[in-house]
Amino acid sequence: MSSVAPRDIAGMPDAGRVHIQAAIDDFLLYLTSERGFSIHTVRAYRTDLAQLAGFAATRGVERPDDVTLELLRDWLWGSTQAGLARSTIARHSASARSFTAWLARTGVTPVDSGVRLRSPKPGRTLPRVVNQSQMSELLASLQLRAAGDDAAALRDLAIIELLYASALRVSELTGLDVTDVDLDRLTVRVTGKGSKERVVPFGVPAQSAIVDYLRRGRPALAASPLPNASATATEHAAPARTSSRDAAPRPGSSALFLGSHRNRLGVRAVYRLVAGLLADLPGTGPSGPHALRHTAATHLLDGGADLRAVQEMLGHASLGTTQIYTHVSGERLKATYRTAHPRA
């Protein structure tokens, strides 16, 4: 049983008098402190449950034990009528079920009102995959940009090489510190969903790009001007003796990939980078960093990698999640057909 109970935190001894928003806040605290969910997952729960609370308010419902199965079904029906995607409605349903189960488990409500809540199965669309020749051309163009001493170009090449080589999630990439990369063993230690750590390999091209970035790119980014720094004020100043306090690292200084003002590079910056690179390539579907993760997984299977090995590399909890890549691995399917079918 959870040790985080809304009636305790909200200071209300009568569970039935807890406001639904207070219960939601306590549930999110539970997800963060006890379940160890990532900030992105907790943010999704917060968005879904805030919408549920808003809908409940329109029906005059302000207490958790007044949330009924009928109310939850009406909320999902309204989402359907609003034209939301099936995947979004399925996520809403999952968030509500988790919330009502927690309410019942912690004694805030006498029963779990969402236990019988059902939702449409989200339609599974095939992910976007960049073919190998396109990927080679993309990396070649980045190598040309990085041929000089432009720190951002060196960083961008290292980012794309590592995303493609190790099939990382964008949050895993931006969360890397310099010490997470083992250039001798060609591995990187990442923290994935649920704060689970795994060690993922990368290849020699990625190693070369990271080494160049660490030698020539990152030092330049680490020495970039701080925000609101006044060049005029310091231009004629006498050289100051550096103390340990002056040399204290800024937040993000341990980060592998740096952005402006020496800070850790953010997720949005990586999205913009990848989307810009994929914009001119043929193909449909999302063009963010996840497209490179899909591409890496598909190319691994095309090359004959075992599905469970790919699952471990991607950090998937379920093999079923990894199996989607078997549907997009066209080259492997063709090779199997040519080998196995008598009329191939």
PEWOWO-V885610 format. One record per backbone hydrogen bond with DSSP energy under -0.5 kcal/mol. CO is the residue of the C=O (numbers start at 1). NH is the residue of the N-H. E is the energy in kcal/mol with one decimal. If there is no record, write none. Layout:
BEGIN
((CO NH E) (CO NH E))
END
This chain:
BEGIN
((3 5 -0.9) (5 8 -1.1) (5 9 -2.1) (6 10 -3.1) (7 12 -1.4) (11 13 -0.6) (13 15 -0.8) (14 17 -2.0) (15 18 -1.5) (18 64 -0.9) (19 23 -2.2) (20 24 -2.2) (21 25 -2.3) (22 26 -2.0) (23 27 -2.3) (24 28 -2.4) (25 29 -1.8) (26 30 -2.0) (27 31 -2.2) (28 32 -1.9) (29 33 -3.2) (30 34 -2.1) (30 35 -1.8) (31 37 -2.6) (38 42 -2.5) (39 43 -2.0) (40 44 -1.8) (41 45 -2.1) (42 46 -2.6) (43 47 -2.3) (44 48 -2.4) (45 49 -2.8) (46 50 -2.0) (47 51 -1.6) (48 52 -1.8) (49 53 -2.6) (50 54 -2.2) (51 55 -2.3) (52 56 -2.8) (53 57 -2.1) (54 58 -1.3) (55 59 -0.7) (56 59 -1.0) (56 61 -2.7) (57 60 -1.6) (60 62 -0.6) (62 20 -2.7) (63 66 -1.7) (64 67 -1.7) (66 68 -0.7) (68 72 -2.1) (69 73 -2.5) (70 74 -2.4) (71 75 -2.1) (72 76 -2.2) (73 77 -2.5) (74 78 -2.5) (75 79 -1.8) (76 80 -2.1) (77 81 -2.5) (78 82 -1.5) (79 84 -2.0) (80 83 -1.6) (85 89 -2.2) (86 90 -2.5) (87 91 -1.8) (88 92 -2.5) (89 93 -2.4) (90 94 -2.2) (91 95 -2.5) (92 96 -2.4) (93 97 -2.5) (94 98 -2.2) (95 99 -2.1) (96 100 -2.8) (97 101 -2.2) (98 102 -1.9) (99 103 -2.3) (100 104 -2.1) (101 105 -2.4) (102 106 -2.1) (103 108 -2.0) (103 109 -1.3) (104 107 -0.9) (111 113 -1.0) (112 115 -1.1) (114 117 -1.6) (123 125 -0.7) (131 135 -2.4) (132 136 -2.2) (133 137 -2.1) (134 138 -2.4) (135 139 -2.3) (136 140 -2.2) (137 141 -2.1) (138 142 -1.7) (139 143 -2.1) (140 144 -1.7) (141 145 -1.7) (142 146 -1.9) (144 147 -1.1) (145 148 -0.7) (149 151 -0.6) (150 154 -2.0) (151 155 -2.2) (152 156 -2.7) (153 157 -2.1) (154 158 -1.9) (155 159 -2.4) (156 160 -2.4) (157 161 -2.6) (158 162 -2.2) (159 163 -2.7) (160 164 -2.4) (161 165 -2.6) (162 166 -2.5) (163 167 -1.2) (163 168 -0.5) (169 173 -2.1) (170 174 -2.5) (171 175 -1.1) (173 176 -1.5) (176 256 -2.5) (177 180 -1.6) (178 181 -1.4) (180 182 -0.5) (180 189 -2.4) (181 183 -0.8) (182 186 -1.0) (182 187 -1.7) (186 202 -2.0) (187 182 -3.0) (188 190 -0.6) (188 200 -2.8) (190 192 -0.6) (190 198 -2.1) (192 195 -1.3) (193 196 -1.0) (196 192 -3.5) (198 190 -2.6) (198 200 -0.5) (200 188 -2.6) (203 207 -2.1) (204 208 -2.9) (205 209 -2.2) (206 210 -2.5) (207 211 -2.6) (208 212 -2.3) (209 213 -2.1) (210 214 -2.8) (211 215 -2.1) (212 216 -2.9) (212 217 -0.9) (213 217 -1.0) (213 218 -3.8) (217 221 -2.0) (218 222 -2.9) (219 223 -1.0) (221 224 -1.2) (226 229 -1.6) (229 231 -0.8) (230 234 -1.2) (231 235 -1.4) (232 236 -0.6) (234 237 -0.8) (243 247 -1.8) (245 248 -1.3) (250 253 -2.4) (252 255 -1.6) (254 178 -2.4) (256 258 -0.6) (257 265 -2.7) (259 262 -0.8) (260 263 -1.6) (263 259 -3.5) (266 270 -1.4) (267 271 -2.3) (268 272 -2.5) (269 273 -2.0) (270 274 -2.6) (271 275 -2.8) (272 276 -2.1) (273 277 -1.7) (274 278 -2.3) (275 279 -1.1) (278 281 -1.2) (288 291 -1.8) (288 292 -0.5) (289 292 -1.0) (289 293 -1.3) (290 294 -2.7) (291 295 -2.3) (292 296 -2.5) (293 297 -2.2) (294 298 -2.4) (295 299 -2.6) (296 300 -2.1) (297 301 -1.9) (298 302 -2.5) (299 303 -1.6) (300 305 -2.4) (301 304 -1.6) (306 310 -2.0) (307 311 -2.2) (308 312 -2.2) (309 313 -2.0) (310 314 -2.5) (311 315 -1.4) (311 316 -1.9) (318 321 -0.7) (318 322 -0.9) (319 323 -1.6) (321 324 -0.7) (322 325 -1.9) (323 326 -1.4) (323 327 -0.5) (324 327 -1.1) (324 328 -0.6) (325 329 -0.7) (328 330 -1.9) (329 333 -1.8) (330 334 -2.5) (331 335 -2.4) (332 336 -2.5) (333 337 -2.4) (334 338 -2.7) (335 339 -1.8) (336 340 -2.6) (337 341 -2.5) (341 344 -1.6))
END
